[in-house]
Amino acid sequence: CPLFAILPLLSCFGLNMLIYSGTMVMCADWYHYDLTTSLDQAIPLVPGWMYIYFGCFLFWTVNYIMVARINRNDPDTFYRFVAADMISRLVCGIIFMVFPTTNVRPEVTGTGFSVFLLQFLYGLDQPTNLFPSIHCLVSWFCFLGIKDQKRIPAWYKGVSFVLAVLVFLSTLFTKQHVLVDVAGGVILAQICFMLGQKTEIWHIYERFGTKIEKKINS
């Protein structure tokens, strides 16, 4: 991972945690909307999808570092990606406060490691801040960040697309999210990625990153 990319990537992670956890605490006592539909209710709870749901953190790490690495000689493209990622989190924060969401989780029964993981997740993560799904948003960013890169082989672009879709499904089959949450995450990622590519917002991050890189190399 190029030196200039380390702090921006850590900043993406930090902002994500701040927005997600901060708004959850701030809006804890507010009215939350349940967007569950009859179609969502028809989707079964399948604990085995927990392996995908938790495994996506490795997918995110690999692809975000890959975006930095393949753009080590073109930092502008990387900063556009970072700008898009951070904008998406800020928008998520606004939505989480203006339109808090929740759902009713099913009772988890049975045995096995996947059941244990699901029970652990339910105990760790509150059913709030669901729309848009950050899981789906970040997974789609992982695909968008590499899909137009000529240095990335076509097979890995295909793998990234499939992994992103599997993450979408995992959020549904674990009952962490509903269909509109998934759609919201994908659409928001697409819009923010376009903003990063088509606007000059990325210069804010470029100037900041350049200063940090100079200090590291001095």
Secondary structure by P-SEA (a helix, b strand, c coil): ccccaaaaaaaaaaaaaaaaaaaaaaacccbbbbccccccccbbbbccaaaaaaaaaaaaaaaaaaaaaaacccaaaaaaaaaaaaaaaaaaaaaaaaccbbbbbcbbbbbcaaaaaaaaaaaccccccccccaaaaaaaaaaaaccccccccaaaaaaaaaaaaaaaaaaaaaccccaaaaaaaaaaaaaaaaaaaccccaaaaaaaaaaaaaaaac
